[in-house]
């Protein structure tokens, strides 16, 4: 048995698909290539196996994701994680929020920011720079976006340069994408000890 | 400056500006973004969702996000499905009511999506692989639309 996680947490839950993931035994060569399955690497997560149903999209998504979150220069990794977390909170993607809150805390060696965010939500009080980053990413994640010139002014006032603002736009927007896969195609769950499979 | 992508065109980036310079340092990301657009709008294996239907749904989602320019760009390829680009239409004329309702909710009320929304598609006879295809189209557009909105704000250009 398992329980669906409904509250934000830094303890990353298990992701349980709502559709049947692709069966590796039935995979085409194109799917195996996209999954980077080799004889020595046959472990593929249910999430990736689910996305393998649309292999053309999966192939281009992984390098793009890595470039936006990890390429050198521009915004710090921790601040990109904050952009990702803001989007995930707007879209209530418990799984993505957990992964990126955990990474933020690891990179910053502090849980203070994510503790505040999970306790107080959009009313959380952050440092001026984190506040400008979080508020902009939240507004950009609305549908339609409610980000305006005042958000942009706040980012510049807080000292962000053009390269950093661009990276923030990219990381927050990327989680508009990731959330619509993770939160829509599966449930974040905790498995009970006895029923774990 | 050979970068020509939907996102940069729609955001109205002017060559030689500070913003253009920042964009050039992330050129690979904008090229991959354009590849991602092709993979969900014009895939080689579209499954049951034709390129025209995908373009119509993309135009519809852009309109839900108040991105009129992008909506017009996608609507141009919507062919027989052009009627779906209007968020007021429910898809009954084209026989895709459940698909349209699902796409609207994923685009605009993401946080409210639940397992019941997936079950509704399955009950309507949509295969699991084709549900994933719909989600990838929707999810990519959420990203592209926000990149455009953000870049436009950065450049101080009004919509």
Interface residues (C-beta under 8 A of the other chain):
Chain A: X18 X19 X20 X22 X50 X51 X53 X54 X56 X57 X59 X60 X61 X63 X64 X67 X68 X71 X73 X74 X90 X91 X92 X93 X140 X141 X143 X144 X145 X147 X148 X149 X151 X152 X162 X163 X165 X166 X167 X168 X169 X170 X172 X173 X174 X176 X177 X178 X179 X180 X181 X183 X184 X185 X187
Chain B: X18 X19 X21 X22 X23 X25 X26 X28 X29 X32 X33 X35 X36 X39 X40 X43 X44 X45 X64 X65 X66 X67 X106 X107 X108 X109 X110 X111 X113 X115 X117 X118 X119 X122 X128 X129 X131 X132 X133 X135 X136 X138 X139 X140 X142 X143 X144 X145 X146 X147 X149 X150 X151 X153 X154 X156
